[in-house]
Amino acid sequence: MSPRQTEIIFALFGVGVGSLILGVWIPQDVDTGMIETFRRQTVIGDAFLPVIAGSAILLCSVLHLLQMLTHSASPSDAFAPETLTLSSLMLQGMFLIIITLSLLLMFWAGPALSILHEEGYRTLRGQFPFKYAGFFLGGTAMLTGCIALIEGRLRARIILIAALSTLFLIALFDLPFDSIILPPNGDW
């Protein structure tokens, strides 16, 4: 089987999974909608994150499938042999280090910022800037590190894209809802 055929099968599998999530699993298993309003308080419903995940899987799989079907195969598109090499292990190790350090930054940035206050982090975790410090710094560091590793260099543009992407996630998940506590604040 050629790498192109493998990619097409993988994309079709993703389309199937996304369709099953959106068309079967969520309607059969989830009781509430995406967003629920009860007594003037807006909260995320049980279907919110599964719909976001299923939609993302479906959209990415459809785009991947369209790309595989519309672009002709050329020798330069060939994939590396399916053997485990030292360089591939080093690349995976670098991703692991970046993600681990970013998660540590995410977990400890808010508490470190709260050292300047006599109140503990537990009481400050719902207030600006403590509420967003860990998620913003850790998320930006994770995206910056991963993109820079893929591109092979660090540029100001990468940091800007990572910061804007993290701000978008904050705006998507936190700003519209009163009861959301962004990670890792729920652990404190």
Secondary structure as UniProt FT lines:
FT   HELIX           3..20
FT   HELIX           21..25
FT   HELIX           26..29
FT   STRAND          35..38
FT   TURN            39..40
FT   STRAND          41..44
FT   TURN            46..47
FT   HELIX           48..70
FT   HELIX           75..77
FT   HELIX           86..114
FT   TURN            115..116
FT   HELIX           121..124
FT   TURN            125..126
FT   TURN            128..129
FT   HELIX           130..151
FT   HELIX           156..173
FT   TURN            174..176
FT   TURN            183..184
FT   HELIX           185..187
//
